[in-house]
């Protein structure tokens, strides 16, 4: 396996909360923007790309690439999950606004959470676990984290790495069904 680019951190240690097959925990469960919950554990067996997003960010055009990536590989097991966050002060004011913005402007149908903290004391347990266990925390909007089929952290990329770029697709493809 080749070394991933800037901001990538490779590890074979599973995130503690993801290490329990079939068991939901606070680190794997997010509130869905559509109501209900999204559980990373339910997608075990395939890769999951988790992306912290913000509608008013200059990187928001990456929503198109994220949807294209999801469309390209979803039949082979990839899930792309958008995690809207206002931690960098660029998200709209409500989940309804975020959902409408993404549907109207990008025709998104990938799983999306409610507006969620991704850094700091209030960060969702998933992101706190990444920071504590892997030394990886989003430094801006549209940071991407690849979780492998067994719940392990595979790699992370910054905002400037495009969703369909080789650094990302070359890590995803070997993990697909």
GROMACS elastic network, one bead per residue, 0.5 to 0.9 nm:
[ bonds ]
;  ai    aj funct       b0    kb
    1     4     6  0.88764   500
    1   171     6  0.83312   500
    2   170     6  0.89358   500
    2   171     6  0.86855   500
    3     8     6  0.80449   500
    3     9     6  0.88986   500
    3    10     6  0.79149   500
    4     7     6  0.81532   500
    4     8     6  0.54136   500
    4     9     6  0.76115   500
    4    10     6  0.77695   500
    4   155     6  0.70450   500
    4   156     6  0.82942   500
    4   157     6  0.84333   500
    4   167     6  0.62619   500
    4   168     6  0.83023   500
    4   171     6  0.80225   500
    5     8     6  0.56486   500
    5     9     6  0.88877   500
    5   156     6  0.88131   500
    5   157     6  0.74380   500
    5   161     6  0.89168   500
    5   167     6  0.67078   500
    6     9     6  0.87025   500
    6   156     6  0.86365   500
    6   157     6  0.67811   500
    6   158     6  0.74409   500
    6   161     6  0.88934   500
    7   136     6  0.80780   500
    7   155     6  0.83710   500
    7   156     6  0.61734   500
    7   157     6  0.53477   500
    7   158     6  0.61851   500
    8   136     6  0.84150   500
    8   145     6  0.88981   500
    8   154     6  0.85662   500
    8   155     6  0.51325   500
    8   157     6  0.55909   500
    8   158     6  0.83108   500
    9   134     6  0.72924   500
    9   135     6  0.79039   500
    9   136     6  0.71990   500
    9   153     6  0.83903   500
    9   154     6  0.74453   500
    9   155     6  0.53412   500
    9   156     6  0.61765   500
    9   157     6  0.86469   500
   10   134     6  0.84361   500
   10   153     6  0.72385   500
   10   154     6  0.56040   500
   10   155     6  0.54520   500
   10   156     6  0.81875   500
   11    14     6  0.80584   500
   11   134     6  0.74194   500
   11   152     6  0.75943   500
   11   153     6  0.61220   500
   11   154     6  0.61167   500
   11   155     6  0.77534   500
   12   152     6  0.63162   500
   12   153     6  0.69324   500
   12   154     6  0.72908   500
   13    16     6  0.84105   500
   13   133     6  0.86335   500
   13   134     6  0.86013   500
   13   152     6  0.60789   500
   13   153     6  0.71436   500
   14    17     6  0.81988   500
   14    18     6  0.65694   500
   14    19     6  0.58559   500
   14   148     6  0.89449   500
   14   150     6  0.74783   500
   14   151     6  0.57853   500
   14   153     6  0.62919   500
   15    18     6  0.52648   500
   15    19     6  0.62474   500
   15    27     6  0.89141   500
   15   126     6  0.84798   500
   15   129     6  0.68404   500
   15   130     6  0.73454   500
   15   133     6  0.71684   500
   15   134     6  0.84122   500
   15   151     6  0.66462   500
   15   152     6  0.58960   500
   15   153     6  0.68131   500
   16    19     6  0.52271   500
   16    20     6  0.77393   500
   16    27     6  0.87011   500
   16   129     6  0.78874   500
   16   133     6  0.85734   500
   16   151     6  0.89161   500
   17    20     6  0.66337   500
   17    23     6  0.85533   500
   17    24     6  0.80255   500
   17    25     6  0.61569   500
   17    26     6  0.77226   500
   17    27     6  0.56722   500
   17    28     6  0.66428   500
   17   125     6  0.89831   500
   17   126     6  0.80948   500
   17   129     6  0.82751   500
   17   151     6  0.86361   500
   18    21     6  0.72569   500
   18    23     6  0.80934   500
   18    24     6  0.81563   500
   18    25     6  0.79514   500
   18    27     6  0.75690   500
   18    28     6  0.66213   500
   18    40     6  0.79178   500
   18    41     6  0.66303   500
   18    44     6  0.88025   500
   18   150     6  0.78130   500
   18   151     6  0.50926   500
   18   152     6  0.74157   500
   19    23     6  0.86373   500
   19   150     6  0.75183   500
   19   151     6  0.63924   500
   19   152     6  0.79632   500
   20    23     6  0.55179   500
   20    24     6  0.80575   500
   20    25     6  0.88982   500
   20    41     6  0.85189   500
   20   151     6  0.89416   500
   21    24     6  0.85041   500
   21    41     6  0.72222   500
   21    44     6  0.79060   500
   21   150     6  0.83620   500
   21   151     6  0.88558   500
   22    41     6  0.63493   500
   22    42     6  0.73256   500
   22    44     6  0.83749   500
   23    28     6  0.89865   500
   23    41     6  0.69244   500
   23    42     6  0.89389   500
   24    27     6  0.80544   500
   24    28     6  0.61519   500
   24    29     6  0.66375   500
   24    39     6  0.68162   500
   24    40     6  0.81481   500
   24    41     6  0.62124   500
   24    42     6  0.83000   500
   25    28     6  0.53945   500
   25    29     6  0.62617   500
   25    39     6  0.85063   500
   25    41     6  0.85722   500
   26    29     6  0.54032   500
   26    30     6  0.78704   500
   26   124     6  0.83805   500
   26   125     6  0.64183   500
   26   126     6  0.77749   500
   27    30     6  0.80201   500
   27    39     6  0.89550   500
   27    40     6  0.86691   500
   27   124     6  0.71649   500
   27   127     6  0.80265   500
   27   128     6  0.85287   500
   27   129     6  0.75227   500
   28    38     6  0.80912   500
   28    39     6  0.53845   500
   28    40     6  0.50180   500
   28    41     6  0.61938   500
   28   125     6  0.79363   500
   28   126     6  0.63041   500
   29    37     6  0.64971   500
   29    38     6  0.56631   500
   29    40     6  0.64296   500
   29    41     6  0.79829   500
   29   126     6  0.83781   500
   30    36     6  0.87810   500
   30    37     6  0.55928   500
   30    38     6  0.51416   500
   30    39     6  0.63003   500
   30    40     6  0.82101   500
   30    83     6  0.89187   500
   30   113     6  0.62132   500
   30   114     6  0.77898   500
   30   116     6  0.85571   500
   30   124     6  0.82569   500
   30   126     6  0.89140   500
   31    34     6  0.85160   500
   31    35     6  0.70031   500
   31    36     6  0.61374   500
   31    38     6  0.60980   500
   31    39     6  0.86918   500
   31   112     6  0.86004   500
   31   113     6  0.54601   500
   31   114     6  0.57181   500
   31   115     6  0.87913   500
   31   116     6  0.86779   500
   32    35     6  0.50847   500
   32    36     6  0.55328   500
   32    38     6  0.56798   500
   32   111     6  0.74633   500
   32   112     6  0.59559   500
   32   114     6  0.55637   500
   33    36     6  0.79850   500
   33    37     6  0.84729   500
   33    95     6  0.63441   500
   33    96     6  0.79989   500
   33    98     6  0.86975   500
   33    99     6  0.70879   500
   33   111     6  0.82471   500
   33   112     6  0.57594   500
   33   115     6  0.79838   500
   34    37     6  0.85134   500
   34    99     6  0.83344   500
   34   111     6  0.86911   500
   34   112     6  0.77757   500
   34   113     6  0.79383   500
   34   114     6  0.82528   500
   35   113     6  0.89542   500
   35   114     6  0.86834   500
   37   113     6  0.81219   500
   38    41     6  0.88554   500
   38    42     6  0.81214   500
   38   111     6  0.76356   500
   38   112     6  0.82599   500
   38   113     6  0.74020   500
   39    42     6  0.55099   500
   39    43     6  0.74452   500
   40    43     6  0.54554   500
   40    44     6  0.69462   500
   40    48     6  0.78000   500
   40   151     6  0.82303   500
   41    44     6  0.52613   500
   41   151     6  0.76323   500
   42    45     6  0.87567   500
   43    46     6  0.62209   500
   43    47     6  0.77542   500
   43    48     6  0.74002   500
   43    77     6  0.82630   500
   43    78     6  0.86601   500
   43    79     6  0.74759   500
   43   149     6  0.79311   500
   44    47     6  0.75518   500
   44    48     6  0.84633   500
   44   148     6  0.81284   500
   44   149     6  0.53361   500
   44   150     6  0.60009   500
   44   151     6  0.65125   500
   45    77     6  0.77391   500
   45   148     6  0.79041   500
   45   150     6  0.61465   500
   45   151     6  0.82983   500
   45   175     6  0.89594   500
   45   176     6  0.88682   500
   45   177     6  0.84090   500
   46    76     6  0.80348   500
   46    78     6  0.58443   500
   46    79     6  0.76085   500
   46   147     6  0.86165   500
   46   148     6  0.66077   500
   46   150     6  0.77825   500
   46   151     6  0.89078   500
   46   175     6  0.67335   500
   46   176     6  0.62189   500
   46   177     6  0.70324   500
   47    77     6  0.66917   500
   47    78     6  0.51335   500
   47    79     6  0.65135   500
   47    80     6  0.86357   500
   47   146     6  0.68751   500
   47   147     6  0.56486   500
   47   150     6  0.83826   500
   47   151     6  0.82600   500
   47   172     6  0.68934   500
   47   175     6  0.61718   500
   47   176     6  0.68084   500
   48    77     6  0.84829   500
   48    78     6  0.57819   500
   48    80     6  0.57703   500
   48    81     6  0.72451   500
   48   145     6  0.81053   500
   48   146     6  0.57923   500
   48   147     6  0.51197   500
   48   148     6  0.66172   500
   48   149     6  0.76922   500
   48   151     6  0.87169   500
   48   172     6  0.88160   500
   49    78     6  0.75764   500
   49    79     6  0.62772   500
   49    81     6  0.61830   500
   49    82     6  0.84884   500
   49   144     6  0.65412   500
   49   145     6  0.55543   500
   49   147     6  0.62827   500
   49   148     6  0.87978   500
   49   172     6  0.86884   500
   50    79     6  0.83909   500
   50    80     6  0.60556   500
   50    82     6  0.61448   500
   50    83     6  0.71036   500
   50   143     6  0.83450   500
   50   144     6  0.57850   500
   50   145     6  0.51350   500
   50   146     6  0.64220   500
   50   147     6  0.76979   500
   51    66     6  0.88296   500
   51    80     6  0.75789   500
   51    81     6  0.62389   500
   51    82     6  0.50161   500
   51    83     6  0.58271   500
   51    84     6  0.82610   500
   51   141     6  0.81717   500
   51   142     6  0.56729   500
   51   143     6  0.56865   500
   51   145     6  0.63856   500
   51   146     6  0.88494   500
   52    81     6  0.85998   500
   52    82     6  0.59965   500
   52    84     6  0.56528   500
   52    85     6  0.63318   500
   52   116     6  0.86701   500
   52   118     6  0.72538   500
   52   138     6  0.75585   500
   52   140     6  0.82860   500
   52   141     6  0.56919   500
   52   142     6  0.51242   500
   52   143     6  0.58726   500
   52   144     6  0.69870   500
   52   145     6  0.88711   500
   53    57     6  0.80252   500
   53    59     6  0.85488   500
   53    60     6  0.74207   500
   53    63     6  0.84767   500
   53    82     6  0.62261   500
   53    83     6  0.56531   500
   53    85     6  0.60269   500
   53    86     6  0.85345   500
   53    90     6  0.89669   500
   53    91     6  0.79666   500
   53   140     6  0.88740   500
   53   141     6  0.52389   500
   53   143     6  0.77872   500
   54    57     6  0.54852   500
   54    58     6  0.88892   500
   54    59     6  0.82204   500
   54    60     6  0.66908   500
   54    83     6  0.83483   500
   54    84     6  0.54136   500
   54    85     6  0.58868   500
   54    86     6  0.67271   500
   54    88     6  0.82766   500
   54    89     6  0.83923   500
   54    90     6  0.55663   500
   54    92     6  0.75706   500
   54    98     6  0.84713   500
   54   141     6  0.61236   500
   54   142     6  0.74623   500
   55    58     6  0.85287   500
   55    59     6  0.85928   500
   55    60     6  0.57881   500
   55    84     6  0.77356   500
   55    85     6  0.89969   500
   55    90     6  0.66502   500
   55    91     6  0.52212   500
   55    92     6  0.63550   500
   55    98     6  0.67293   500
   55   101     6  0.73595   500
   55   102     6  0.76381   500
   56    59     6  0.83470   500
   56    60     6  0.67455   500
   56    89     6  0.87679   500
   56    91     6  0.56921   500
   56    92     6  0.69551   500
   57    60     6  0.53341   500
   57    61     6  0.86905   500
   57    89     6  0.89179   500
   57    90     6  0.55945   500
   57    91     6  0.75164   500
   57   141     6  0.71135   500
   57   142     6  0.86967   500
   58    61     6  0.73594   500
   59    62     6  0.57682   500
   59    63     6  0.82388   500
   59   141     6  0.74499   500
   59   142     6  0.67771   500
   59   159     6  0.71104   500
   59   160     6  0.79869   500
   60    63     6  0.57581   500
   60    64     6  0.83780   500
   60   141     6  0.87166   500
   60   142     6  0.78460   500
   61    64     6  0.59356   500
   61    65     6  0.76041   500
   61   106     6  0.82878   500
   62    65     6  0.50008   500
   62    66     6  0.61242   500
   62    67     6  0.85452   500
   62   142     6  0.77978   500
   62   162     6  0.68758   500
   62   163     6  0.69619   500
   63    67     6  0.61261   500
   63    68     6  0.85149   500
   63    82     6  0.88465   500
   63   102     6  0.79032   500
   63   106     6  0.64406   500
   63   108     6  0.76758   500
   63   163     6  0.87007   500
   64    67     6  0.52226   500
   64    68     6  0.61442   500
   64    69     6  0.86007   500
   64   106     6  0.59124   500
   64   107     6  0.83409   500
   64   108     6  0.80355   500
   64   163     6  0.89039   500
   65    69     6  0.59918   500
   65    70     6  0.84628   500
   65   162     6  0.72085   500
   65   163     6  0.53830   500
   65   164     6  0.61791   500
   66    69     6  0.50526   500
   66    70     6  0.61397   500
   66    71     6  0.85513   500
   66    80     6  0.71031   500
   66    81     6  0.89838   500
   66    82     6  0.86917   500
   66   108     6  0.88247   500
   66   110     6  0.86049   500
   66   162     6  0.85173   500
   66   163     6  0.55424   500
   66   164     6  0.75706   500
   67    70     6  0.50129   500
   67    71     6  0.60477   500
   67    72     6  0.85083   500
   67    80     6  0.79142   500
   67   106     6  0.79929   500
   67   107     6  0.82116   500
   67   108     6  0.61902   500
   67   109     6  0.75093   500
   67   110     6  0.68328   500
   67   163     6  0.89382   500
   68    72     6  0.60036   500
   68    73     6  0.86931   500
   68   163     6  0.84238   500
   68   164     6  0.77941   500
   69    72     6  0.50944   500
   69    73     6  0.63033   500
   69    74     6  0.80915   500
   69    78     6  0.86883   500
   69    80     6  0.78702   500
   69   163     6  0.66112   500
   69   164     6  0.61238   500
   69   169     6  0.84603   500
   70    73     6  0.54943   500
   70    74     6  0.53190   500
   70    75     6  0.88336   500
   70    78     6  0.66568   500
   70    79     6  0.64575   500
   70    80     6  0.57698   500
   70   110     6  0.71241   500
   71    74     6  0.56658   500
   71    75     6  0.78633   500
   71   110     6  0.88881   500
   72    75     6  0.76774   500
   72    76     6  0.86096   500
   72    78     6  0.88453   500
   73    76     6  0.53120   500
   73    77     6  0.66043   500
   73    78     6  0.54684   500
   73    79     6  0.81119   500
   73   172     6  0.89031   500
   73   173     6  0.84303   500
   73   176     6  0.78024   500
   74    77     6  0.50765   500
   74    79     6  0.61291   500
   74    80     6  0.83424   500
   75    78     6  0.73273   500
   75   177     6  0.85825   500
   76   176     6  0.55310   500
   77   175     6  0.86483   500
   77   176     6  0.58467   500
   77   177     6  0.59473   500
   78   172     6  0.79416   500
   78   175     6  0.85703   500
   78   176     6  0.67461   500
   78   177     6  0.86611   500
   79   110     6  0.76132   500
   79   111     6  0.78732   500
   80   110     6  0.62177   500
   80   111     6  0.68605   500
   80   112     6  0.87057   500
   81   110     6  0.62295   500
   81   112     6  0.55631   500
   81   113     6  0.76319   500
   82   110     6  0.73471   500
   82   111     6  0.64189   500
   82   113     6  0.64589   500
   82   142     6  0.89158   500
   83   111     6  0.87816   500
   83   112     6  0.58839   500
   83   113     6  0.51541   500
   83   114     6  0.70161   500
   83   115     6  0.68114   500
   83   116     6  0.65422   500
   83   117     6  0.88149   500
   83   118     6  0.83897   500
   84    91     6  0.70558   500
   84    95     6  0.86664   500
   84    98     6  0.78271   500
   84   112     6  0.75029   500
   84   113     6  0.66098   500
   84   114     6  0.65188   500
   84   116     6  0.61122   500
   84   117     6  0.84178   500
   84   141     6  0.87447   500
   85    88     6  0.74555   500
   85    89     6  0.81863   500
   85    90     6  0.79322   500
   85    91     6  0.61900   500
   85   114     6  0.82664   500
   85   115     6  0.50082   500
   85   117     6  0.57002   500
   85   118     6  0.67556   500
   85   141     6  0.78591   500
   86    90     6  0.56671   500
   86    92     6  0.77010   500
   86    93     6  0.86133   500
   86   115     6  0.69998   500
   86   116     6  0.74281   500
   86   117     6  0.70882   500
   86   118     6  0.87711   500
   86   141     6  0.89025   500
   87    90     6  0.77411   500
   87    91     6  0.82466   500
   87   116     6  0.82719   500
   87   117     6  0.60750   500
   87   118     6  0.68827   500
   87   119     6  0.69275   500
   87   120     6  0.87011   500
   87   140     6  0.85226   500
   87   141     6  0.85501   500
   88    91     6  0.79355   500
   88   139     6  0.89197   500
   88   140     6  0.65990   500
   88   141     6  0.70192   500
   89    92     6  0.88043   500
   90   141     6  0.83793   500
   91    94     6  0.84545   500
   91    98     6  0.76739   500
   91   115     6  0.81799   500
   92    95     6  0.78266   500
   92    97     6  0.63225   500
   92    98     6  0.60317   500
   92   101     6  0.89157   500
   93    96     6  0.85686   500
   93    97     6  0.68375   500
   93    98     6  0.78272   500
   93   115     6  0.89958   500
   94    97     6  0.52596   500
   94    98     6  0.63590   500
   94    99     6  0.86695   500
   94   114     6  0.87074   500
   94   115     6  0.76220   500
   95    98     6  0.50053   500
   95    99     6  0.59978   500
   95   100     6  0.84922   500
   95   113     6  0.87661   500
   95   114     6  0.59364   500
   95   115     6  0.63933   500
   96    99     6  0.51698   500
   96   100     6  0.61058   500
   96   101     6  0.84614   500
   97   100     6  0.52103   500
   97   101     6  0.59603   500
   97   102     6  0.85548   500
   98   101     6  0.51258   500
   98   102     6  0.61397   500
   98   103     6  0.85500   500
   98   114     6  0.87547   500
   98   115     6  0.84509   500
   99   102     6  0.53228   500
   99   103     6  0.61155   500
   99   104     6  0.85022   500
   99   108     6  0.88398   500
   99   112     6  0.84688   500
  100   103     6  0.51875   500
  100   104     6  0.58869   500
  100   105     6  0.82423   500
  101   104     6  0.53631   500
  101   105     6  0.58228   500
  101   106     6  0.78044   500
  102   105     6  0.54096   500
  102   106     6  0.52602   500
  102   107     6  0.63450   500
  102   108     6  0.59193   500
  102   109     6  0.89642   500
  103   106     6  0.55778   500
  103   108     6  0.52358   500
  103   109     6  0.76293   500
  104   107     6  0.58004   500
  104   108     6  0.83017   500
  105   108     6  0.83432   500
  108   111     6  0.86018   500
  109   112     6  0.83731   500
  113   116     6  0.72850   500
  116   122     6  0.89350   500
  116   123     6  0.74364   500
  116   124     6  0.67766   500
  117   120     6  0.77184   500
  117   121     6  0.88355   500
  117   122     6  0.60010   500
  117   124     6  0.57769   500
  117   127     6  0.84277   500
  118   122     6  0.76671   500
  118   124     6  0.58906   500
  118   125     6  0.87117   500
  118   126     6  0.83815   500
  118   127     6  0.55998   500
  118   128     6  0.76366   500
  118   137     6  0.77201   500
  118   138     6  0.70009   500
  119   122     6  0.69665   500
  119   124     6  0.78926   500
  119   127     6  0.69072   500
  119   128     6  0.72410   500
  119   131     6  0.85261   500
  119   137     6  0.66828   500
  119   138     6  0.68525   500
  119   139     6  0.83953   500
  120   123     6  0.53733   500
  120   128     6  0.78437   500
  121   124     6  0.88047   500
  121   128     6  0.81197   500
  122   125     6  0.85842   500
  122   128     6  0.86362   500
  123   126     6  0.79414   500
  123   127     6  0.60810   500
  123   128     6  0.58681   500
  124   127     6  0.54887   500
  124   128     6  0.62587   500
  124   129     6  0.86390   500
  125   129     6  0.58797   500
  125   130     6  0.84895   500
  126   129     6  0.51914   500
  126   130     6  0.63692   500
  126   131     6  0.88237   500
  127   131     6  0.62291   500
  127   132     6  0.85761   500
  127   136     6  0.82749   500
  127   137     6  0.67618   500
  127   138     6  0.83150   500
  128   131     6  0.51265   500
  128   132     6  0.60573   500
  128   133     6  0.83448   500
  128   137     6  0.78867   500
  129   132     6  0.51007   500
  129   133     6  0.56076   500
  129   134     6  0.75363   500
  129   135     6  0.88667   500
  129   136     6  0.88831   500
  130   133     6  0.53999   500
  130   134     6  0.50923   500
  130   135     6  0.63626   500
  130   136     6  0.54425   500
  130   137     6  0.65515   500
  130   153     6  0.80229   500
  131   134     6  0.56567   500
  131   137     6  0.50634   500
  131   138     6  0.87432   500
  132   135     6  0.57452   500
  132   136     6  0.77373   500
  132   137     6  0.88324   500
  133   136     6  0.80588   500
  134   137     6  0.86190   500
  134   153     6  0.77595   500
  136   139     6  0.89550   500
  136   145     6  0.88422   500
  136   156     6  0.74013   500
  137   143     6  0.86015   500
  137   156     6  0.89597   500
  138   141     6  0.71421   500
  138   142     6  0.81425   500
  138   143     6  0.55811   500
  138   144     6  0.80461   500
  138   145     6  0.89300   500
  138   156     6  0.89029   500
  138   157     6  0.87991   500
  138   158     6  0.74594   500
  138   159     6  0.88818   500
  139   143     6  0.72052   500
  139   158     6  0.73408   500
  139   159     6  0.83407   500
  140   143     6  0.64387   500
  140   158     6  0.75276   500
  140   159     6  0.66720   500
  141   158     6  0.83129   500
  141   159     6  0.62863   500
  142   157     6  0.87529   500
  142   158     6  0.69188   500
  142   160     6  0.81301   500
  142   161     6  0.88455   500
  143   156     6  0.72733   500
  143   157     6  0.56816   500
  143   160     6  0.82761   500
  143   161     6  0.82586   500
  144   155     6  0.82822   500
  144   156     6  0.54480   500
  144   157     6  0.50744   500
  144   158     6  0.63961   500
  144   159     6  0.74653   500
  144   161     6  0.84045   500
  144   163     6  0.83234   500
  144   168     6  0.89383   500
  145   153     6  0.75938   500
  145   154     6  0.76745   500
  145   155     6  0.59513   500
  145   157     6  0.65513   500
  145   158     6  0.89821   500
  146   152     6  0.85567   500
  146   153     6  0.63126   500
  146   154     6  0.54330   500
  146   155     6  0.53140   500
  146   156     6  0.61434   500
  146   157     6  0.86755   500
  146   168     6  0.84776   500
  146   171     6  0.82552   500
  146   172     6  0.77873   500
  147   150     6  0.80023   500
  147   151     6  0.57460   500
  147   152     6  0.54509   500
  147   154     6  0.55231   500
  147   155     6  0.74651   500
  148   151     6  0.53196   500
  148   152     6  0.50746   500
  148   153     6  0.62305   500
  148   154     6  0.58850   500
  148   172     6  0.84775   500
  148   175     6  0.68663   500
  149   152     6  0.71732   500
  149   175     6  0.68970   500
  149   176     6  0.84765   500
  151   154     6  0.89935   500
  153   156     6  0.82490   500
  154   171     6  0.79666   500
  155   168     6  0.86302   500
  155   171     6  0.78801   500
  156   168     6  0.88572   500
  157   160     6  0.80272   500
  157   161     6  0.62282   500
  157   167     6  0.86695   500
  157   168     6  0.80625   500
  158   161     6  0.58506   500
  158   162     6  0.88991   500
  159   162     6  0.74890   500
  161   164     6  0.85747   500
  161   165     6  0.68153   500
  161   167     6  0.78189   500
  161   168     6  0.79248   500
  162   165     6  0.52537   500
  162   166     6  0.87484   500
  162   167     6  0.87705   500
  162   168     6  0.79236   500
  163   166     6  0.86938   500
  163   167     6  0.89058   500
  163   168     6  0.65122   500
  163   169     6  0.78096   500
  164   167     6  0.84223   500
  164   168     6  0.66658   500
  164   169     6  0.62312   500
  165   168     6  0.56564   500
  165   169     6  0.62308   500
  165   170     6  0.83751   500
  166   169     6  0.50759   500
  166   170     6  0.54649   500
  166   171     6  0.82250   500
  167   170     6  0.55833   500
  167   171     6  0.66221   500
  168   171     6  0.53688   500
  168   172     6  0.63169   500
  168   173     6  0.87721   500
  169   173     6  0.58820   500
  169   174     6  0.89534   500
  170   173     6  0.56354   500
  170   174     6  0.72761   500
  171   174     6  0.64621   500
  171   175     6  0.73862   500
  172   175     6  0.54271   500
  172   176     6  0.66530   500
  173   176     6  0.54402   500
  173   177     6  0.88419   500
  174   177     6  0.84942   500
